[in-house]
């Protein structure tokens, strides 16, 4: 299984928010943002910070997908 953050990017568009604005509001590092952009694993702490900043649930920002799809 692989992780996809497409839902996060769509949510940011809906909220008219840039990735940099979200990063600052959530208090996450640029390295964590870069990992999100590459659909790499990040800590649960980072995901919780994003959900708190965007007032959403984990399922609103990520999903598990089949490898290679």
Secondary structure, 3 states (H helix, E strand, C coil): CEEECHHHHHHHHHCCCCHHHHHHHHCCCHHHHHHHHCCCCCCHHHHHHHHHHHCCCHHHCCEEECCCC
